[in-house]
Amino acid sequence: MTTIVLGVLAAICLASSVVYARSARLRLRVVRLIETDAGPGVEAHSVAFASFRKEAHASGVYGLLAIAAGTLAVLDAPDMALVLSILAAPALASLWWSRLSGREARMARNRYDIERRANEALEQEQLAPKAWAARLAPEELPDFSGFEIGRVYEAGSGLMAGDFFDVHRVGPHRVAAVIGDVAGHGIESSITAFQAKYLLRVFLRQFRDPAQAFEELNAQLSAGDRDEEFISAVVIVYDTEAGTLRYASAGHPAAFLFQEEGVRPLRSTGPLLMLDPKAQFFSREIPMASGDTVVMYTDGLAEAREDTELFGEERIIKTTERDLNAAPGVLCKTLLDAAKDFAGGVIDDDTAILVVRRD
């Protein structure tokens, strides 16, 4: 009888040990997964490892009890049989509850997978504005022989930008510089800015006159159901063979052309884009000399304010004239810093500045 009791006890403890060992193996997989994805220092790793340690400990304890009960059964030790038989109760209880351990381990794995996907989604959501800004206002611009180009972009309080700029070649001897601003903030304005930037690339290659490119862009964008969106933009096309620049401005703040004889504002030559689908635009051509510098910007620069006073065009001109011989990139940063200092260190609106100098 003693041998039978100890044998049954050994079998129960062995079954419990095996089940807990299986659960420990599943939980160890979760631990390894977390180590691979997030590293050993995160909270999820500590919780998963504690669960694995508990299951491994239970497996070890019941394994040792199975060995002890089996050994005593072989040795036929009646004095220990009664003591060890008491362990049958917790062993049976553990065996009963251990049927859930595999499911709990799988739930832990699933929960971690869900949390990981949620974190990835949050990271993507946080990176999305940066990704859009990198397309609309890239940190690096291509090098064009014969030109020095500087740029700077400062995000305002909104998550998604509506400002954009671009410099690209539109012919063997022609380079276009573009800057623009979509009214409003948010994803819709940012998408419209993206469309405008890349449609302009197409139309500026198709039409030599930037005014024609604006008319085609205006007709295309006005066809959609976006009654509350408007775009201001200015395009300057440099023709190195003819020695000229031709510009068109769709309701955009004046760009400034700094030449040896003085400064010349390049003011609007047509209405805002998307205001009237049949709007007409025209362009102006100006002789261009070596050293001529154009400063283009969005309204965040001119409208930086101290109380009710705006930074304004005069300060833009004076700041530029003071540092006109500086590299275009330095000049962009100087203008931005001057506006920020004027506004007390913060500019609420998105601000883009583009400076192009003819060598």
Buried (B, 14 or more C-beta within 10 A) or exposed (E): EBBEBBBBBBBBBBBBBBBBBBBBBBBBBBBEBBBEBBEEEEEBBEBBBEBBBBBBEBBBBBBEBBBBBBEBBEEEBEEBBEEBBEBBEBBBEBBEEBEEBBEBBEEBBEEBEEEBEEEEEEEEEEEBBEEBBEBBBBEEBEEBEEBBBBBBBBBBEBBBBBBBBBBBBBBEEBBBBBBBBBBBBEEBBBBBBBBBBEBBBEBBBEBBBBBBBBBBBBBBBBEEEBEEBBBBBBBBBBBBEEEEBBBBBBBBBBBBBBBEEEBBEBBBBBBBBBBEEEBEBEBBEBEBEEEBBBBBBBBBBBBBBEEEEBBBBEBBBEBBEEBBEBEBBBBBBBBBEBBBEBBEEEBEBBBBBBBBBBE
